[in-house]
Amino acid sequence: MNSKFFDVKKDKQDAIINAALKTFALKGYKDASTDVIVKEAGISKGLLFHYFTSKQGLYDFICDYSTKYMTLELTRTVKKSEKDCFELMSQVSQGRVRVMKNYPFMHRFLRSIRHEDDPEALSAIGDCVTEMERTYKKIYDQIDGKKLVNPGQLSRIIDVINWVCDGFLDENFRADDPDADSLYEEYSAYLTLLRDHFYASESDKKVSVAREEVNERNETVMKEMKLDMTFEERLIAGKQPLVESDEEEESEEDASEGNKAGSGDDDDETATVREEGAPESFDDIIKEAEKNISTLESLTGEDR
């Protein structure tokens, strides 16, 4: 890169940088066109190559500049004494917002270089990805995860927060009107939602109690389900409540009394029919069958 680039007025520098960031972020290195970049920046192609020699030279500068700029803003914005996970991630977002006010596509560009596979781009990227990962790791190492429901999942929770941030920006960011403050305010609502989910609270204790009740019920039902139970008996046992309510007991008593009050001659007749007509055991069934067969044989013999 030609050092005379830094002699250009700041607004002209930023116009070139922003045009390159936008084009490389949206198109990737291979499909990015310097024609688009110069048109976006409002300069000639000859002037662009005067400062950066080639497309790769421009990409090299943009990678290095973005890495240093983002690292500086993050380290300035995130307090070294902050240990709370979501407060710290909020400060990281504030740092990105500060960057976005000057360079709307810088964060998106830095995300894109992690997925580049073009040889020229990889040569220009060098250690930029590693340096950014080192910066974020140093920040995340400050976090004390004791407040989390599952402290052992801290690294995954950080990933979730970053994915939400990236997805939110992809969905809501407008290149023609990048209102960074409004975006951050709206994104903060998502951070609050995640905080309520991942932090231990009174509601989590209620969930734990509910789970214990379920486990207690399962143990009780399993004890009742002995090996000599039929399938229907197992189903009935599984549907029985652990503790019957007073209303259920009263309704059962009322039903029982109603049955007693309603029972009369009809019930007696039914009982009599069952005693006289219907066999009650397997032996009775066999005897009844043998009797019917003998009768049928005798009738058949008479006909002959």
N, C-alpha and C positions, 0 to 999 in steps of 0.2 A: 504494500500500500504506500502511496505517496503521502508523506507527512504534511504536504501543503493542504491536504483535505481539512485539517484542523484550523487552517487560516481562514476558511470559508465561514460566513456568518452562521450563527447557531441555528437559525430557522431553516437555512438551506441545508445544513448538515442533517438536521432531523427529518427534513423532507426526503432526502436520499435514503437515510436509514429506515424510515418508516415504509417507504415504497419497497425496499428490499425485504424487510421483515414480513410485510403482508404477502408479497409474491411468493417468497420461499416457504412461508408457513402454509399457504393455501395450495400451492402447486407441488411442493417438494423441489429438490434441487434439479433433477433431470428435466422436469416439465416447466420450470420457471424460465421466463423469457426476459432478457435484458431490455428488449424493446418495450415490454410492459412496464418494467421498472423505471426507465427514463421518462416514459409518458406520464406515469404516476407522480414522479418527482418533479417533472417540469424542467428537465435539463436535456442536453444533447447526449447522444450515445458516446461521442468522442470525449466529452468531459468526464463521463462516468469511467471510461477506460483510462483516462489521464490520471485519475485518482487511484483506481484499483486494478489496472492492467488487464484483468480478465474477470469472467464470471466467477471462477474459483477464488480469485483474489478478493472479490467483493464478499463472497460467502465466508471466506476465512475471517475477514474483518468483522462481519456481522456476528459470527459465532463468538469470537473473542470479546467483542464489545458487549454483547447481550449477557454473557456469563458474568463478566465483571460488574456490569451495571446492576443486574438482578441480585447478585451476592451482596453488593454494597447496600442496596435498599432493604434487603431482608435483615441484615445484621444491624442496621440502624433502627429498624422498626420493632423487631422482636426483642423484648427485654431479657437480659441474661438471667434475671432472677425469677422469671416466670416458669412455674412448674405445672400449672393446671393445663390439662390437655386441650380443652376447648378454648380457653383464653389464649393459649399459645397459637393454636391454629387460626384463631381470629386475627391475631397480630400478623401471622404469615399472610393472610388474605389482605390485610391492610397494606402490607408491603407490596403485594402484587398490584393493588389498586393504585398506589403511588406511581408504580412503574407504568401502569396502563394509561395514566393521565398524559404522560409524555410519549409513550410508545405502546399504542393499543395492542399490537400483535406480538410483542416481545415474549410474553409468557407462552403464547401459543406456538411461537417459533421454537422456543427452547424445548417444548414438548415434542415437536416434530423431529428434531435432530436425533432423538433417541431411537427413531424408527427408520432412519436413513440407511440405505444399502448401496448407494452409488459410490464407486471407488473414489472419485474426485471429492465428493462431499465428505466421505469418511476421512480423507487425508486432511481436509480443512478443519473438520470438527476436532480432531486430535483428542485432547484430554478434557474438552469442555463438558461432556456428559459426566465424566468422573468427578470433575470439580464441583458441578452443581449437586451431584449426589452427596458429596462430602459436606457441602454447605448445609443441605437439608438434614443430614444425619446429625451434624453437630447441634442443630436447633432441636431436633426431636429427642436427642439424648437428655435434654433438660426435663422432659416430662416425667412427672410422678404419677403412675397409673393406679394408685391405691383407691381412688374414688370410683374407678370403673367397675362395672358388674363382673367383668372377667379381665383382670389386669394382664393375664398372660396373652391376651389377644391384642395388645396395644398396637403392634406393627400393622395388623390387619385393619384395625379401626382407623389408623392414620391413612391407610390405602383407601378405605371407604370414603373418608372425608375428602381426600384429594380427588377421587373419582366423581363425587358429587359436585365438587367445585368445577372440575373440567367440563363435566356434562352440562352444568348450569351455564357456564360461559359460552359453550358451543351453541346452546339453545337460545340464549338471550342477548348475546353480544351483537351489536350492530356497528359495522365498520364506519358508516356515515355519521353515527351519533353515539359514540362510546361513552355513555354517561356512567363513569366508573363509580361515583358515589351512590347513585341509585342502585346499581348492580350490587354493590357491597351491602347496602341496606337490605335488599331483598334476599341476598344469599345468607345474611346473618340469621334470618328466620329458619333456614334449613339447618344451620349450625345448632340453633336452639333445639330444634326437633331431634337432632342426633344426640345432643347432650342429654335430653330427657330419656332417650332410649338406652344409651350406653352407660349412664351413671347410675350407681346404686341409689335407690330411694325407698320411701315407705311402701309404694305400690309393689315393689319387687318382693317385699316381705309377704305381702298378701298372696302373691303368686306362689311363693314357696309353701305357704300354709295349704293352699289349694292342692298342690302337688302331693303333699304329705297325706292329705285326706284321700286322694285317689289311690295312693299306694296302700294305705290302711284298708281301704275297701277291697282292693285286689287280694290282699293277704287273707282277709276274712272269708271272701268268696271261695278262694282256693282251699281253705281248710274245710269248708262245707262240702266241696265237691269230692266226695270219696270215690274210690274206684268202683264200688258196687252201685253207683248211681246210674240210672238210665239217661239217655240223651235228653229226654224231655225234662227229667228232674234237674239236670245240669242247667238247662235253659231257665227253669223257674228259679233256681238258686241264684243265678247271675242277675236276675231282674229284681230280686228282693232288696229293699233298702236296708242299710246297716241299722238304722234306728227308725222305727215307725213313728210317725207323728201322732199327736193326740187325736187329730181329726180323723186320721185313717183308722185308729183303734175304735173311735166312736161309731164311724160308719160301718165297720165290720160288725160291731155289737148290734147296731140297729138292724142290719141285714139279717143277722142270726135270729133276733127276736121276731122279725117279720116272717121269716121262714117258719118259725115255730107256731106263730099265730095263724099262719095261712095253711098249715098242714092239717088235714082232716081225714075224712073217709076215703077220699081219692088216693091219698098217699098210702093208706092202709091197704087199699085194693091193689095198688101198684106193687107194694111189698109182697102181698099174697101171691100175685101173679108170678113175681120173680121166684118166690120160694117153690111154687108148684110147677111152673112151666119151664123156666130157664135153668139149665144145668149150671152149677157154679164152679165146677172143677173139671180138669181134663179127664179124669176117670168117668165123671158123669156124662161127658160128651161121648166117650167111647161106648159106654153102656147104651146110651140113647141111639147111637148109630147102629149098634149090633141089633137092637130091638127092632128098629125100622127095617133093617135088611131081612130079618126073620119074617116079619109081617109081609114084606114084599114077596119073599119066596113062597110063602104059604098061599098067598093070593094067586100067584102065578101057577102053582100046582093045581089049584081048584079049577082054574080056567081050562087047563089041559084036560 
